[in-house]
Amino acid sequence: MSDLPASVTETAALLARGGYIAGEALATSTFLALKLKRPLLLEGEPGTGKTELAKVLAETLGRPLVRLQCYEGLDLASAAYEWNYSRQLIHIRAAEAAGEGLSTSALERDIYSGDYLLKRPLLQALELSAEGRSPVLLIDELDRADEPFEAFLLEILGDYQITIPELGVIAAKEPPITILTSNRTREVHDAVRRRCFYHWIDFPTAGREREILSLKVPEAAAELTRQVVAFVQGLRRMDLYKTPGVAESINWAQALASLDCVALDPAKVDSTLGTLLKYQDDIARIQGSEAARLIEEVKGKARADAAG
């Protein structure tokens, strides 16, 4: 793990090399999670860069990314491991047909071996670590899983191991770099929180969002980038069904740049709102007069700043 950053400054620089602009607080949380080998729980609105952080860490550190996408009904068999029952049954039938006369205990040892184990993301992450290739384990959108599933995670988050009754304990020699994310559609249990460091990722300030867009959409004109950020920041002050995140800002800037826009105008905004807003009610509310008002507000502020 000697390739890990040695300071908060190096952590911020590492993320920046992967195109991720992190504030000091996030860089500090990430550095401490790496340094102290603790899971990091990231919460925040969708589109604020929680999942992207794990991807960038895997890319910049040259580690494999093992991703567990959570969903309602997720269980241990889908997340960690399950036995390949069909292969086990074939083995039993074959042993019977061959008349090998194996004892029950010997047969059990045969079928409950690694050859018949289907390895899911959590187990894969521990086994990769055992090979000295410590991966980045991303447990994404934990709040979408059912609450009882969190109990399965406690052994992994606390001791970086899984107990398989038929095989015993499988432990990581080197803990995987573990990132958990939550959009907070429900509260994550305290037992999970206690095992993690925590950071809330909020929507960025206008200045930081301009940095992000300049990095991610360099083909966009500087004035267009400034106007896009100001427009989106204005939307975030409104009571929308789904507030646009940084990911949507990037998509919108890319769409406008592809249409050779150098500044916002009502027609282009109305025709591209589907890349920024994802619900028809929000689009209908902003299209037309409201979009024109926001554009004028954005340009008026620019004129005032220039005059001042």
C-alpha positions as a Python dict, from the first residue, in 0.01 Angstrom:
ca = {
    (1, 'M'): (0, 0, 0),
    (2, 'S'): (306, 226, -29),
    (3, 'D'): (152, 395, -331),
    (4, 'L'): (-107, 567, -109),
    (5, 'P'): (-82, 946, -66),
    (6, 'A'): (118, 1060, 237),
    (7, 'S'): (-80, 1375, 313),
    (8, 'V'): (-409, 1554, 257),
    (9, 'T'): (-243, 1767, -10),
    (10, 'E'): (-118, 1458, -193),
    (11, 'T'): (-467, 1306, -169),
    (12, 'A'): (-625, 1613, -328),
    (13, 'A'): (-360, 1606, -602),
    (14, 'L'): (-419, 1232, -660),
    (15, 'L'): (-792, 1290, -706),
    (16, 'A'): (-726, 1591, -929),
    (17, 'R'): (-514, 1372, -1159),
    (18, 'G'): (-825, 1163, -1207),
    (19, 'G'): (-1035, 1468, -1286),
    (20, 'Y'): (-1195, 1492, -941),
    (21, 'I'): (-1188, 1832, -769),
    (22, 'A'): (-1214, 1770, -394),
    (23, 'G'): (-1239, 2030, -119),
    (24, 'E'): (-1010, 2014, 182),
    (25, 'A'): (-1269, 1842, 403),
    (26, 'L'): (-1333, 1561, 152),
    (27, 'A'): (-962, 1522, 77),
    (28, 'T'): (-900, 1496, 453),
    (29, 'S'): (-1170, 1231, 502),
    (30, 'T'): (-1035, 1032, 208),
    (31, 'F'): (-676, 1055, 328),
    (32, 'L'): (-769, 938, 680),
    (33, 'A'): (-974, 647, 544),
    (34, 'L'): (-677, 538, 332),
    (35, 'K'): (-420, 597, 606),
    (36, 'L'): (-613, 427, 887),
    (37, 'K'): (-767, 155, 666),
    (38, 'R'): (-1124, 237, 756),
    (39, 'P'): (-1435, 233, 534),
    (40, 'L'): (-1560, 574, 422),
    (41, 'L'): (-1935, 640, 412),
    (42, 'L'): (-2030, 918, 170),
    (43, 'E'): (-2378, 1066, 186),
    (44, 'G'): (-2531, 1342, -22),
    (45, 'E'): (-2772, 1424, -300),
    (46, 'P'): (-2756, 1216, -621),
    (47, 'G'): (-2506, 1348, -873),
    (48, 'T'): (-2266, 1507, -625),
    (49, 'G'): (-1973, 1274, -700),
    (50, 'K'): (-1993, 1000, -436),
    (51, 'T'): (-1961, 705, -672),
    (52, 'E'): (-1712, 892, -887),
    (53, 'L'): (-1472, 923, -593),
    (54, 'A'): (-1438, 545, -570),
    (55, 'K'): (-1389, 515, -947),
    (56, 'V'): (-1118, 781, -947),
    (57, 'L'): (-937, 620, -653),
    (58, 'A'): (-931, 287, -838),
    (59, 'E'): (-804, 453, -1155),
    (60, 'T'): (-536, 674, -1001),
    (61, 'L'): (-409, 407, -759),
    (62, 'G'): (-411, 137, -1027),
    (63, 'R'): (-640, -90, -824),
    (64, 'P'): (-924, -310, -948),
    (65, 'L'): (-1270, -169, -874),
    (66, 'V'): (-1516, -417, -722),
    (67, 'R'): (-1865, -268, -722),
    (68, 'L'): (-2168, -391, -529),
    (69, 'Q'): (-2476, -205, -656),
    (70, 'C'): (-2739, -221, -383),
    (71, 'Y'): (-3110, -267, -451),
    (72, 'E'): (-3423, -372, -268),
    (73, 'G'): (-3413, -744, -195),
    (74, 'L'): (-3032, -773, -209),
    (75, 'D'): (-2919, -1067, 4),
    (76, 'L'): (-2601, -1247, 106),
    (77, 'A'): (-2619, -1484, -192),
    (78, 'S'): (-2610, -1194, -437),
    (79, 'A'): (-2365, -979, -241),
    (80, 'A'): (-2108, -1223, -100),
    (81, 'Y'): (-2134, -1587, -209),
    (82, 'E'): (-2356, -1884, -276),
    (83, 'W'): (-2298, -2248, -348),
    (84, 'N'): (-2330, -2380, -702),
    (85, 'Y'): (-2605, -2627, -616),
    (86, 'S'): (-2643, -2765, -969),
    (87, 'R'): (-2272, -2856, -990),
    (88, 'Q'): (-2282, -3004, -642),
    (89, 'L'): (-2576, -3223, -740),
    (90, 'I'): (-2399, -3337, -1057),
    (91, 'H'): (-2094, -3431, -850),
    (92, 'I'): (-2308, -3634, -609),
    (93, 'R'): (-2481, -3815, -896),
    (94, 'A'): (-2148, -3885, -1064),
    (95, 'A'): (-2001, -4025, -742),
    (96, 'E'): (-2304, -4250, -699),
    (97, 'A'): (-2289, -4369, -1060),
    (98, 'A'): (-1918, -4445, -1031),
    (99, 'G'): (-1982, -4647, -717),
    (100, 'E'): (-1703, -4470, -533),
    (101, 'G'): (-1868, -4539, -200),
    (102, 'L'): (-1758, -4214, -44),
    (103, 'S'): (-1865, -4149, 312),
    (104, 'T'): (-2105, -3863, 379),
    (105, 'S'): (-1831, -3655, 539),
    (106, 'A'): (-1595, -3713, 246),
    (107, 'L'): (-1866, -3620, -1),
    (108, 'E'): (-1942, -3304, 193),
    (109, 'R'): (-1575, -3208, 190),
    (110, 'D'): (-1576, -3253, -188),
    (111, 'I'): (-1884, -3046, -264),
    (112, 'Y'): (-1822, -2773, -4),
    (113, 'S'): (-1491, -2663, -148),
    (114, 'G'): (-1388, -2354, -334),
    (115, 'D'): (-1451, -2526, -665),
    (116, 'Y'): (-1826, -2508, -603),
    (117, 'L'): (-1837, -2157, -458),
    (118, 'L'): (-1987, -1871, -661),
    (119, 'K'): (-1804, -1558, -553),
    (120, 'R'): (-1995, -1231, -544),
    (121, 'P'): (-1848, -878, -504),
    (122, 'L'): (-1787, -879, -127),
    (123, 'L'): (-1598, -1209, -135),
    (124, 'Q'): (-1416, -1112, -454),
    (125, 'A'): (-1285, -797, -282),
    (126, 'L'): (-1149, -997, 13),
    (127, 'E'): (-984, -1258, -209),
    (128, 'L'): (-822, -996, -428),
    (129, 'S'): (-681, -841, -110),
    (130, 'A'): (-549, -1181, -4),
    (131, 'E'): (-349, -1187, -329),
    (132, 'G'): (-189, -854, -242),
    (133, 'R'): (-390, -657, -498),
    (134, 'S'): (-603, -465, -245),
    (135, 'P'): (-894, -339, -460),
    (136, 'V'): (-1133, -51, -418),
    (137, 'L'): (-1461, -195, -290),
    (138, 'L'): (-1757, 26, -376),
    (139, 'I'): (-2082, -51, -191),
    (140, 'D'): (-2305, 182, -389),
    (141, 'E'): (-2640, 328, -276),
    (142, 'L'): (-2660, 129, 45),
    (143, 'D'): (-2984, 309, 134),
    (144, 'R'): (-3159, 123, -151),
    (145, 'A'): (-3098, -214, 13),
    (146, 'D'): (-3327, -348, 285),
    (147, 'E'): (-3223, -270, 642),
    (148, 'P'): (-3155, -638, 738),
    (149, 'F'): (-2889, -653, 466),
    (150, 'E'): (-2674, -410, 665),
    (151, 'A'): (-2623, -680, 929),
    (152, 'F'): (-2438, -886, 666),
    (153, 'L'): (-2191, -600, 621),
    (154, 'L'): (-2084, -562, 983),
    (155, 'E'): (-1826, -842, 977),
    (156, 'I'): (-1676, -709, 655),
    (157, 'L'): (-1667, -346, 766),
    (158, 'G'): (-1532, -428, 1110),
    (159, 'D'): (-1285, -710, 1043),
    (160, 'Y'): (-1260, -736, 662),
    (161, 'Q'): (-1361, -1100, 667),
    (162, 'I'): (-1652, -1329, 581),
    (163, 'T'): (-1744, -1642, 772),
    (164, 'I'): (-1868, -1923, 548),
    (165, 'P'): (-2001, -2200, 774),
    (166, 'E'): (-1888, -2483, 543),
    (167, 'L'): (-1539, -2338, 481),
    (168, 'G'): (-1454, -2115, 775),
    (169, 'V'): (-1330, -1758, 784),
    (170, 'I'): (-1202, -1590, 468),
    (171, 'A'): (-1008, -1277, 564),
    (172, 'A'): (-831, -1011, 363),
    (173, 'K'): (-456, -991, 419),
    (174, 'E'): (-473, -626, 321),
    (175, 'P'): (-806, -445, 375),
    (176, 'P'): (-971, -328, 53),
    (177, 'I'): (-1018, 45, 15),
    (178, 'T'): (-1387, 54, 100),
    (179, 'I'): (-1626, 330, -5),
    (180, 'L'): (-1997, 319, 81),
    (181, 'T'): (-2244, 565, -67),
    (182, 'S'): (-2596, 664, 31),
    (183, 'N'): (-2844, 911, -119),
    (184, 'R'): (-3020, 912, 220),
    (185, 'T'): (-3355, 787, 98),
    (186, 'R'): (-3352, 616, 438),
    (187, 'E'): (-3117, 629, 735),
    (188, 'V'): (-2823, 389, 739),
    (189, 'H'): (-2806, 197, 1068),
    (190, 'D'): (-2583, 325, 1349),
    (191, 'A'): (-2391, -4, 1360),
    (192, 'V'): (-2272, 56, 1002),
    (193, 'R'): (-2194, 422, 1070),
    (194, 'R'): (-1980, 335, 1373),
    (195, 'R'): (-1753, 122, 1157),
    (196, 'C'): (-1697, 397, 899),
    (197, 'F'): (-1552, 741, 867),
    (198, 'Y'): (-1820, 977, 737),
    (199, 'H'): (-1845, 1267, 497),
    (200, 'W'): (-2142, 1455, 354),
    (201, 'I'): (-2088, 1568, -6),
    (202, 'D'): (-2295, 1876, -74),
    (203, 'F'): (-2354, 2058, -401),
    (204, 'P'): (-2038, 2254, -485),
    (205, 'T'): (-2005, 2630, -466),
    (206, 'A'): (-2025, 2821, -794),
    (207, 'G'): (-1646, 2863, -803),
    (208, 'R'): (-1577, 2493, -749),
    (209, 'E'): (-1842, 2391, -1001),
    (210, 'R'): (-1680, 2617, -1263),
    (211, 'E'): (-1350, 2438, -1192),
    (212, 'I'): (-1517, 2101, -1240),
    (213, 'L'): (-1685, 2200, -1567),
    (214, 'S'): (-1365, 2358, -1701),
    (215, 'L'): (-1189, 2028, -1634),
    (216, 'K'): (-1465, 1796, -1759),
    (217, 'V'): (-1590, 2005, -2054),
    (218, 'P'): (-1285, 2197, -2178),
    (219, 'E'): (-1448, 2247, -2519),
    (220, 'A'): (-1711, 2477, -2366),
    (221, 'A'): (-1647, 2851, -2391),
    (222, 'A'): (-1550, 3013, -2060),
    (223, 'E'): (-1856, 3240, -2064),
    (224, 'L'): (-2086, 2948, -2139),
    (225, 'T'): (-1938, 2757, -1844),
    (226, 'R'): (-1993, 3055, -1616),
    (227, 'Q'): (-2354, 3094, -1731),
    (228, 'V'): (-2431, 2722, -1705),
    (229, 'V'): (-2307, 2716, -1345),
    (230, 'A'): (-2499, 3030, -1251),
    (231, 'F'): (-2818, 2895, -1413),
    (232, 'V'): (-2788, 2558, -1236),
    (233, 'Q'): (-2710, 2724, -905),
    (234, 'G'): (-3030, 2924, -950),
    (235, 'L'): (-3227, 2605, -1014),
    (236, 'R'): (-3093, 2454, -691),
    (237, 'R'): (-3253, 2736, -495),
    (238, 'M'): (-3593, 2637, -634),
    (239, 'D'): (-3825, 2367, -504),
    (240, 'L'): (-3785, 2111, -783),
    (241, 'Y'): (-3881, 1745, -774),
    (242, 'K'): (-3521, 1648, -861),
    (243, 'T'): (-3248, 1905, -812),
    (244, 'P'): (-2978, 1875, -1081),
    (245, 'G'): (-2640, 1752, -957),
    (246, 'V'): (-2291, 1810, -1089),
    (247, 'A'): (-2330, 1515, -1327),
    (248, 'E'): (-2628, 1689, -1487),
    (249, 'S'): (-2436, 2019, -1509),
    (250, 'I'): (-2159, 1839, -1697),
    (251, 'N'): (-2409, 1671, -1932),
    (252, 'W'): (-2580, 2002, -2005),
    (253, 'A'): (-2254, 2186, -2071),
    (254, 'Q'): (-2147, 1907, -2307),
    (255, 'A'): (-2481, 1924, -2490),
    (256, 'L'): (-2466, 2304, -2530),
    (257, 'A'): (-2103, 2293, -2645),
    (258, 'S'): (-2197, 2026, -2901),
    (259, 'L'): (-2456, 2270, -3038),
    (260, 'D'): (-2184, 2537, -3074),
    (261, 'C'): (-2338, 2757, -2805),
    (262, 'V'): (-2112, 3023, -2658),
    (263, 'A'): (-2379, 3169, -2427),
    (264, 'L'): (-2724, 3077, -2301),
    (265, 'D'): (-3029, 3180, -2499),
    (266, 'P'): (-3393, 3089, -2428),
    (267, 'A'): (-3442, 2871, -2736),
    (268, 'K'): (-3132, 2656, -2671),
    (269, 'V'): (-3212, 2627, -2301),
    (270, 'D'): (-3571, 2516, -2367),
    (271, 'S'): (-3462, 2256, -2623),
    (272, 'T'): (-3187, 2104, -2404),
    (273, 'L'): (-3350, 2101, -2061),
    (274, 'G'): (-3395, 1724, -2087),
    (275, 'T'): (-3019, 1681, -2037),
    (276, 'L'): (-3037, 1882, -1714),
    (277, 'L'): (-3376, 1801, -1560),
    (278, 'K'): (-3509, 1446, -1548),
    (279, 'Y'): (-3878, 1496, -1468),
    (280, 'Q'): (-4139, 1646, -1697),
    (281, 'D'): (-4298, 1848, -1417),
    (282, 'D'): (-3966, 2024, -1355),
    (283, 'I'): (-3909, 2081, -1728),
    (284, 'A'): (-4258, 2224, -1774),
    (285, 'R'): (-4206, 2457, -1480),
    (286, 'I'): (-3873, 2595, -1608),
    (287, 'Q'): (-3934, 2609, -1983),
    (288, 'G'): (-4037, 2939, -2132),
    (289, 'S'): (-4072, 3245, -1909),
    (290, 'E'): (-3895, 3097, -1605),
    (291, 'A'): (-3591, 2995, -1810),
    (292, 'A'): (-3584, 3340, -1974),
    (293, 'R'): (-3599, 3502, -1629),
    (294, 'L'): (-3310, 3292, -1501),
    (295, 'I'): (-3101, 3368, -1810),
    (296, 'E'): (-3160, 3739, -1765),
    (297, 'E'): (-3070, 3710, -1399),
    (298, 'V'): (-2746, 3532, -1491),
    (299, 'K'): (-2652, 3791, -1751),
    (300, 'G'): (-2760, 4081, -1530),
    (301, 'K'): (-2530, 3965, -1253),
    (302, 'A'): (-2242, 3938, -1502),
    (303, 'R'): (-2304, 4295, -1618),
    (304, 'A'): (-2315, 4417, -1258),
    (305, 'D'): (-1991, 4235, -1175),
    (306, 'A'): (-1823, 4386, -1483),
    (307, 'A'): (-1944, 4736, -1395),
    (308, 'G'): (-1830, 4699, -1036),
}
